[in-house]
Structures are given as structure tokens and as C-alpha cells.
Amino acid sequence: MYAPERQQEILRLARDGGRVDVLSLAEEFKVTAETIRRDLKALDRAGLVRRVHGGAIPAGRLDFEPDLTERESTAAGEKDRIARAALAELPAEGSVVLDAGSTVARLAAALPLESTLTVVTHSLPTAARLADHPGIQLHLIGGRVRQRTRAAVDAWALRAYGEIRADVLFLAANGFSAEAGLTTPDLAEAAVKRAAVAAARRVVLLADSTKHGQEHFARFGDLTDVDLLITDTGLAPDDAAAIERTGTEVVRA
């Protein structure tokens, strides 16, 4: 079976079953898991499926939201490279906002011990990682905590972000593109992200390339709201150039 035929069958299975996993597909088609991953990557880039931990789902499921564990294990190597590149965007001294997101949480974990920063976040996992950091003045934004993402949302969080002006926001998104802008599955989280963007002088989006072209239910901004996108080399040069034409600088780590 040629690759295009196999990919067409994988797409059919994903649409019929709602999800496919790498190991089962490798066994069914008598190929290696790495071959299946390449197939899923090709289908993802074509906008036909969305890659998730261990497999893929049909791209039409805009309400799909992976849980925290799944987010942290997806594209782990790419997220680590993005987080390391983001260290160069930290102010020498000053204030930063850390959005709720698995790549942003990796940045928090990578902050050098000698960092002296004021950090604001509405993400419980990120706050936990920084609570014992000797040089960080940590401010935890409160509100209703969404179980799926461990992020504070609603009126308390929105009011708190309305009272600050930070040097840099490190932003997360479930989907981004020049056409659809910045999107996430949940309206409450989108509102907090929008408030965080308004609370910062500079916005740095940390997003791996699998999120490019994805479009979710709740839209919270445009790429023109972003000063710098840090992503991985999976983002095609042509796509990076199209984003830069909107005025957003792109770094492919």
C-alpha cells in the first residue's frame, strides 16, 4: 500500500471512530510506529486530522480539549526548545505574565535561579513550579479554577489583570493562524487570555507548529496582537513568512 492510500484509510478510520492511535494503526497496516507518525503529521499539515498524544482525532472536532497530562506529553521536544528560546525574551529585571499552557509551564520550570522577576500567573501548575524560586516575587491570580487546565477564570481573574501593566506576557494558544487569529476551546479561558494581552506591553506567543492552522471555538485575538511568535522548525518557512507579513516576528527554534 502506498503512503497516500494508507493516509486516506487512516483518515477514514479517524472519522468513523472519532480517534486513532499510533500503535493500533502500525499493527493494522504492518508498518512501524514512526511511519504512522509521519502519516499523521502529513494529515495534520493538510488540516484533515489533529495530532494528540498517542494518535490523532478528526480536525472537525473543534470542541476537543486535551487534558493537562496529554498537553504536557504532546510535542515535548519541540516545547522544550521553544521554552529555552523564550528565556532570551525575559527582561533583566521587571515583570512578566505567564499564561496557562504546557509550553509556558516549561518556561517557568527553566527560569534560572538567579532570575529576579515579578511573575504574575493564573495557572496553578505554573505557580507551583515557581513558589520556591528564590528570586521570584510571585503573584497568583485567583478565580474559578477550570479542572481541565488548572487555570483561574471568570470575574476575579479578569479584574486582577485589569489592575496591572507587565513588561512581557508569555501567551499560549490552542490554535493560531494569520486568518483565524488566536483561538482556544473555552470562552472563559479566552476572556482571561484577552485580559492578559491587554495587561502587557509586549506579547510573546509560545506555540508549537502543530497548532498552526488549528481553529477552536473561542477566539481571543489576532496575530497582530503578538509581537513575537516562538515556535519550532515544523512551521514551514512560507507559513512563517506569511505570519511575519502581519507584523509579528517569528523565531523557529
C-alpha positions as CSV (number, residue, x, y, z in Angstrom):
1,M,0.0,0.0,0.0
2,Y,1.3,3.4,-1.0
3,A,1.5,6.2,1.6
4,P,-1.4,8.3,0.2
5,E,-3.6,5.2,0.2
6,R,-2.7,4.4,3.8
7,Q,-3.3,8.0,4.8
8,Q,-6.7,8.0,3.2
9,E,-7.6,4.9,5.1
10,I,-6.3,6.4,8.4
11,L,-8.5,9.4,7.8
12,R,-11.5,7.2,7.3
13,L,-10.8,5.3,10.5
14,A,-10.4,8.6,12.4
15,R,-13.7,10.0,11.1
16,D,-15.5,6.7,11.8
17,G,-14.1,6.1,15.2
18,G,-13.5,9.6,16.4
19,R,-9.8,8.9,17.2
20,V,-7.0,6.7,16.0
21,D,-3.8,5.6,17.9
22,V,-0.4,5.0,16.5
23,L,0.3,1.5,17.8
24,S,-3.0,0.1,16.6
25,L,-2.5,1.7,13.2
26,A,1.0,0.3,12.9
27,E,-0.2,-3.2,13.7
28,E,-3.1,-2.9,11.3
29,F,-1.0,-1.6,8.3
30,K,2.1,-3.7,9.2
31,V,4.4,-0.7,9.3
32,T,6.5,0.9,12.0
33,A,5.1,3.4,14.5
34,E,7.4,6.0,13.0
35,T,5.8,5.5,9.6
36,I,2.3,6.1,11.1
37,R,3.6,9.2,12.9
38,R,4.8,10.6,9.6
39,D,1.3,9.8,8.1
40,L,-0.4,11.6,10.9
41,K,1.9,14.6,10.5
42,A,1.1,14.8,6.8
43,L,-2.6,14.6,7.5
44,D,-2.3,17.2,10.3
45,R,-0.5,19.6,8.0
46,A,-3.2,19.1,5.4
47,G,-5.8,20.1,8.1
48,L,-7.5,16.8,8.0
49,V,-6.7,15.5,11.5
50,R,-5.4,17.0,14.7
51,R,-2.5,15.2,16.3
52,V,-2.9,14.3,20.0
53,H,-0.8,12.3,22.4
54,G,-0.5,8.8,21.0
55,G,-2.6,9.4,17.9
56,A,-5.0,11.8,16.2
57,I,-8.6,13.0,16.0
58,P,-10.6,14.3,13.1
59,A,-9.9,18.0,12.5
60,G,-13.6,18.8,12.6
61,R,-13.9,18.3,16.3
62,L,-13.5,22.0,17.3
63,D,-14.8,21.3,20.8
64,F,-11.9,18.8,21.6
65,E,-9.7,20.0,24.5
66,P,-6.9,17.7,25.7
67,D,-6.4,17.4,29.4
68,L,-3.3,18.7,31.2
69,T,-1.4,15.4,31.2
70,E,-2.0,15.0,27.4
71,R,-0.9,18.5,26.7
72,E,2.3,18.1,28.6
73,S,3.3,15.0,26.8
74,T,2.5,16.2,23.3
75,A,5.4,17.6,21.2
76,A,7.5,17.5,24.3
77,G,10.9,18.0,22.5
78,E,9.5,21.0,20.5
79,K,8.1,22.6,23.6
80,D,11.4,22.3,25.4
81,R,13.2,24.0,22.6
82,I,10.6,26.8,22.5
83,A,10.9,27.3,26.2
84,R,14.7,27.6,26.0
85,A,14.4,30.1,23.2
86,A,11.9,32.1,25.2
87,L,14.5,32.6,28.0
88,A,16.1,35.3,25.8
89,E,12.9,37.3,25.9
90,L,12.9,37.7,29.7
91,P,13.6,41.2,31.0
92,A,16.8,41.5,33.1
93,E,14.6,42.8,35.9
94,G,10.9,43.6,35.6
95,S,7.5,41.9,35.5
96,V,6.2,39.1,33.4
97,V,2.8,37.4,33.0
98,L,2.8,33.6,32.4
99,D,-0.3,32.3,30.7
100,A,-1.8,28.9,31.4
101,G,-0.3,26.4,28.9
102,S,2.1,23.5,28.8
103,T,4.9,25.3,26.9
104,V,4.7,28.3,29.1
105,A,4.9,26.0,32.1
106,R,8.1,24.6,30.7
107,L,9.5,28.2,30.5
108,A,8.6,28.6,34.2
109,A,10.5,25.4,35.0
110,A,13.5,26.7,33.1
111,L,13.8,30.1,34.8
112,P,17.4,30.4,36.1
113,L,17.8,30.5,39.9
114,E,19.5,33.9,39.5
115,S,16.4,35.4,37.9
116,T,14.9,38.4,39.8
117,L,11.5,38.9,38.4
118,T,8.0,39.8,39.4
119,V,5.8,37.0,37.9
120,V,2.0,37.0,37.6
121,T,0.1,33.9,36.6
122,H,-3.4,32.4,36.8
123,S,-2.1,28.9,36.2
124,L,-1.9,26.7,39.3
125,P,0.8,24.3,37.9
126,T,3.0,27.3,36.9
127,A,2.6,28.9,40.3
128,A,3.5,25.6,42.0
129,R,6.7,25.4,40.0
130,L,7.7,28.9,41.0
131,A,6.6,29.0,44.6
132,D,10.1,28.1,46.0
133,H,12.1,30.1,43.4
134,P,14.4,32.4,45.4
135,G,14.4,35.3,43.1
136,I,10.8,35.4,42.0
137,Q,8.1,37.6,43.5
138,L,5.1,35.5,42.7
139,H,1.5,36.8,42.3
140,L,-1.2,34.2,41.8
141,I,-4.3,35.4,40.1
142,G,-7.5,33.9,41.6
143,G,-10.9,32.9,40.3
144,R,-12.8,29.8,39.4
145,V,-10.3,27.0,38.6
146,R,-11.1,25.0,35.5
147,Q,-10.4,21.4,36.3
148,R,-9.2,20.5,32.8
149,T,-6.4,23.1,32.6
150,R,-6.0,24.2,36.3
151,A,-6.3,27.8,35.2
152,A,-8.3,30.5,37.1
153,V,-11.0,32.2,35.1
154,D,-14.1,34.5,35.4
155,A,-14.6,37.8,37.1
156,W,-11.9,37.7,39.7
157,A,-9.2,36.9,37.2
158,L,-10.4,39.5,34.7
159,R,-10.5,42.2,37.4
160,A,-7.0,41.4,38.6
161,Y,-5.5,41.6,35.1
162,G,-7.2,44.9,34.6
163,E,-5.2,46.3,37.5
164,I,-1.7,45.6,36.2
165,R,0.7,46.5,33.4
166,A,3.5,44.0,32.9
167,D,6.6,44.2,30.8
168,V,6.1,40.9,28.9
169,L,3.3,38.3,28.5
170,F,4.2,34.8,27.5
171,L,1.0,33.7,25.9
172,A,-0.4,30.2,25.0
173,A,-2.9,29.3,22.4
174,N,-4.6,26.0,21.2
175,G,-4.6,27.3,17.6
176,F,-3.1,30.2,15.6
177,S,-3.0,31.4,12.1
178,A,-2.9,34.7,10.1
179,E,-6.5,34.1,9.0
180,A,-8.3,32.8,12.2
181,G,-6.1,34.5,14.7
182,L,-5.7,33.1,18.3
183,T,-8.2,30.5,19.5
184,T,-8.9,28.2,22.4
185,P,-11.8,25.8,23.1
186,D,-13.2,27.6,26.2
187,L,-14.8,31.0,26.3
188,A,-13.9,31.7,29.9
189,E,-10.2,31.0,29.2
190,A,-10.3,33.1,26.1
191,A,-11.6,36.1,28.1
192,V,-8.7,35.8,30.6
193,K,-6.2,35.5,27.8
194,R,-7.6,38.6,26.2
195,A,-7.3,40.4,29.5
196,A,-3.7,39.2,29.9
197,V,-2.8,40.6,26.4
198,A,-4.2,44.0,27.4
199,A,-2.1,43.9,30.6
200,A,1.3,43.6,28.9
201,R,3.5,46.0,26.9
202,R,4.9,43.1,24.9
203,V,3.3,39.8,23.9
204,V,5.3,36.7,23.1
205,L,3.3,33.7,21.9
206,L,4.8,30.2,22.7
207,A,3.2,27.7,20.4
208,D,4.4,24.5,18.7
209,S,3.9,24.1,15.0
210,T,1.1,21.5,15.3
211,K,-1.2,24.4,16.5
212,H,-0.7,26.3,13.3
213,G,-3.8,26.4,11.2
214,Q,-6.0,24.9,14.0
215,E,-9.2,26.8,14.8
216,H,-11.1,26.4,18.0
217,F,-14.4,27.7,19.3
218,A,-13.3,30.8,21.3
219,R,-11.3,33.5,19.6
220,F,-9.3,35.8,21.8
221,G,-7.1,37.9,19.4
222,D,-5.3,38.3,16.2
223,L,-1.7,37.6,15.4
224,T,-1.3,41.4,15.1
225,D,-1.7,41.4,18.9
226,V,1.5,39.3,19.1
227,D,5.0,40.9,18.9
228,L,6.9,37.7,18.7
229,L,5.9,34.1,17.9
230,I,8.4,31.4,19.1
231,T,7.6,28.0,17.5
232,D,9.6,25.1,16.2
233,T,11.0,24.2,12.8
234,G,7.9,22.2,11.9
235,L,6.4,25.5,10.9
236,A,7.1,25.8,7.2
237,P,9.2,28.8,6.1
238,D,6.4,30.0,3.8
239,D,3.9,30.0,6.7
240,A,6.5,31.8,8.9
241,A,6.9,34.4,6.2
242,A,3.1,34.9,5.9
243,I,2.9,35.5,9.7
244,E,5.8,38.0,9.6
245,R,3.9,39.9,6.9
246,T,1.3,40.7,9.5
247,G,3.9,42.4,11.6
248,T,4.7,39.5,14.0
249,E,8.3,38.4,14.3
250,V,8.8,34.6,14.1
251,V,11.5,32.5,15.7
252,R,11.7,28.8,14.7
253,A,13.6,27.0,17.5
